Amino acid sequence: MEFSTFLLLQFLAHLLADYFFQWTTMAEQKNRLGFKSSLLVWHVLIVFAVSWLLAFQWSFIYGAAIIAVLHYIIDGCKPYISRSKHIGRYAFFIDQALHIIVLGTVCWGVAKFQGIDTYWQPPLDIKGLFLIVSYLICLKPANIFIREVFSATEIEVTSDNELPNAGKVIGVLERLLTLTFIVIDQYEAVGFLIAAKSILRYRDEETLKTEYVLIGTMLSFGIAVVLGIVTNVL
């Protein structure tokens, strides 16, 4: 197994454990209580299990344990970062950056000092794995990322006439479609999709809402476009 494939598998494990195998109650309690959260231990056990399984080698049990322990420390400290007056609004980005640094460092250390087992191979090549990662990012992680961008930049619009979660659904759909169109080299369809989104019209006094939707749309399309281009390059 090549190092790039091994690293991508661990990033896939991080996506699954931190976004798809973590329910809302668990995330909220961890972010509020940190080390005092009873669900933090369960989350770390999930991180360990997924990381070890997706390594496709038994010897990575120690690497998975290191990732899990450091994940526990980072998540446990997150509430303290969130309460900081200076960097609190960037807690999500700091948290994710630290997790990715840990993944990269542990994978590099295992590859250098222990070696990657060549007898175990994932069922997909690197492009197939990245395609799966890209589609997963277009789902829940992208929604959370865009929400945190708005929160960090203190952009907020409130309205009693909004449909609950409608923006999330629209965002998921547009990212999935954009990624699919780029992967199959149908760039004209991406332009059509953007044009269709521009049908949205608001009254003059709702300029703020228009800008809010535009920022979210550009972030959403941007994520899908970058993932699609990288997939094609691979």
C-alpha atoms as one frame of an Amber mdcrd trajectory, in Angstrom:
protein
   0.000   0.000   0.000   1.327   3.413  -0.934   1.692   6.117   1.717  -0.793
   8.430  -0.040  -3.443   5.696  -0.005  -2.704   4.914   3.636  -3.001   8.586
   4.606  -6.245   8.985   2.642  -7.728   5.950   4.397  -6.985   7.546   7.760
  -8.582  10.790   6.640 -11.638   8.775   5.594 -11.653   7.215   9.069 -11.571
  10.705  10.590 -14.548  11.819   8.473 -16.591   8.790   9.459 -15.769   8.970
  13.169 -16.005  12.744  13.608 -19.029  13.468  11.416 -21.081  10.396  10.528
 -20.617   8.160  13.597 -21.065  11.071  16.002 -24.646  12.025  16.756 -25.773
  15.540  17.664 -26.160  14.883  21.397 -22.634  13.524  21.609 -21.137  16.511
  19.763 -23.034  19.062  21.853 -22.125  17.415  25.151 -18.433  17.124  24.191
 -18.290  20.750  23.087 -19.926  21.864  26.338 -18.278  19.622  28.942 -15.006
  18.538  27.372 -13.198  16.015  29.570 -16.251  15.831  31.854 -18.422  14.487
  29.041 -19.395  10.839  29.486 -19.805  10.492  25.716 -16.261  11.617  24.938
 -14.887   8.185  25.806 -17.361   6.497  23.454 -16.415   8.894  20.694 -12.721
   8.134  21.173 -13.406   4.388  21.086 -15.175   4.882  17.754 -12.194   6.878
  16.486  -9.839   4.079  17.508 -11.945   1.314  15.950 -12.514   3.041  12.612
  -8.884   4.159  12.351  -7.603   0.653  13.026 -10.038  -1.084  10.679  -9.413
   1.267   7.754  -5.649   0.899   8.100  -6.003  -2.643   6.654  -3.155  -3.893
   8.830  -3.138  -5.335  12.344   0.154  -3.670  13.265  -1.479  -0.220  13.115
  -3.195  -0.879  16.446  -0.565   1.265  18.181  -0.922   4.056  15.642  -4.705
   3.980  16.029  -4.282   4.113  19.813  -2.062   7.212  19.544  -4.597   8.899
  17.243  -7.417   8.069  19.649  -5.572   9.343  22.732  -4.608  12.615  21.042
  -8.159  12.928  19.727  -9.361  12.630  23.318  -7.014  15.408  24.441  -7.931
  17.742  21.567 -11.692  17.270  21.990 -11.393  17.573  25.737  -9.637  20.935
  25.396 -12.036  22.288  22.766 -14.473  23.889  25.297 -11.592  25.947  26.721
 -10.700  27.139  23.220 -14.344  27.946  22.486 -14.584  30.174  25.572 -11.527
  32.205  24.572 -12.298  35.811  23.652  -9.617  35.920  20.974  -9.768  32.533
  19.232 -13.071  31.115  20.456 -14.854  31.708  17.155 -12.184  29.661  15.374
 -12.442  26.639  17.707 -13.845  24.367  14.997 -11.041  25.154  12.545  -8.350
  24.796  15.207  -9.856  21.488  16.306  -9.949  20.051  12.785  -6.476  21.349
  11.915  -5.012  19.644  14.989  -6.737  16.352  14.139  -5.367  16.443  10.588
  -1.862  17.268  11.845  -2.063  14.285  14.204  -3.200  11.999  11.371  -0.394
  13.116   9.100   2.270  12.861  11.800   1.206   9.402  12.991   0.936   8.042
   9.444   4.370   9.459   8.590   5.877   7.978  11.738   4.379   4.547  11.095
   5.540   4.564   7.482   9.078   5.643   8.419   9.788   3.584  11.519   7.467
   0.590  11.202   6.630   0.395   7.534   3.310  -0.031   5.768   2.202  -3.609
   5.239   2.051  -4.381   1.502   0.055  -7.589   1.940  -3.135  -5.757   2.869
  -4.658  -3.646   0.125  -7.856  -1.542   0.146 -10.544  -2.635  -2.344 -10.287
   0.676  -4.250  -7.441   2.654  -5.800  -6.575   6.163  -4.638  -8.955   7.868
  -7.082 -11.845   5.670  -5.946 -11.033   6.405  -2.312 -10.792  10.143  -2.944
 -14.113  10.046  -4.792 -15.750   8.467  -1.729 -14.085  11.048   0.527 -15.275
  13.852  -1.772 -18.898  12.722  -1.712 -18.791  12.305   2.061 -17.387  15.835
   2.464 -20.227  17.176   0.306 -22.706  15.840   2.833 -22.494  16.667   6.552
 -18.905  18.050   6.846 -19.468  20.751   4.214 -22.657  21.905   5.954 -20.819
  22.209   9.258 -17.851  23.954   7.613 -20.084  26.576   5.960 -21.998  27.104
   9.209 -18.745  27.640  11.093 -17.527  30.098   8.460 -20.674  32.163   8.996
 -20.248  31.902  12.757 -16.568  32.892  12.661 -17.315  35.899  10.466 -20.395
  36.773  12.552 -22.745  36.630   9.558 -26.316  35.914  10.608 -29.767  36.520
   9.172 -32.957  35.726  11.090 -36.400  35.431   9.567 -39.672  33.921  10.759
 -40.560  32.881   7.234 -37.576  30.601   6.665 -38.108  26.857   6.004 -36.263
  24.836   8.680 -33.128  23.125   7.302 -34.046  24.046   3.710 -30.636  25.634
   3.158 -28.836  22.479   4.302 -30.782  20.294   1.887 -30.200  22.686  -1.017
 -26.504  22.867  -0.170 -26.088  19.075  -0.100 -27.874  18.682  -3.421 -25.923
  21.390  -5.222 -22.575  20.046  -3.983 -23.384  16.465  -4.972 -24.544  17.558
  -8.421 -21.579  19.871  -8.971 -19.075  17.205  -7.921 -20.742  14.636 -10.187
 -20.773  16.991 -13.179 -17.081  17.835 -12.760 -16.038  14.194 -12.332 -17.775
  13.280 -15.609 -16.385  16.409 -17.353 -19.779  18.052 -17.823 -18.725  21.595
 -16.937 -21.596  23.085 -18.951 -24.016  21.448 -16.525 -22.282  23.207 -13.623
 -22.936  26.538 -15.312 -26.561  25.575 -15.803 -26.829  24.644 -12.128 -25.403
  27.993 -11.053 -27.769  29.786 -13.418 -30.698  27.871 -11.956 -29.648  28.890
  -8.446 -29.581  32.533  -9.556 -33.359  32.414 -10.075 -33.596  33.352  -6.398
 -34.877  36.889  -6.129 -35.448  39.074  -3.059 -36.931  42.488  -2.546 -34.620
  45.487  -2.275 -34.995  45.651   1.497 -33.737  42.073   1.722 -30.279  42.814
   0.343 -28.659  41.355   3.467 -30.426  38.042   2.960 -29.378  37.997  -0.707
 -25.732  38.457   0.280 -26.090  35.739   2.932 -27.417  33.256   0.354 -24.738
  34.279  -2.161 -21.891  33.690   0.307 -23.270  30.278   1.243 -23.743  29.354
  -2.404 -20.211  30.338  -3.384 -18.744  28.377  -0.458 -20.874  25.376  -1.353
 -19.979  25.394  -5.041 -16.349  26.116  -4.229 -16.012  23.019  -2.047 -17.544
  20.773  -4.714 -15.509  22.292  -7.557 -12.181  21.872  -5.728 -12.982  18.260
  -4.789 -14.035  17.476  -8.347 -10.889  18.975  -9.872  -8.601  17.122  -7.445
 -10.436  13.872  -8.191  -9.874  14.347 -11.914  -6.198  15.195 -11.368  -5.739
  11.947  -9.460
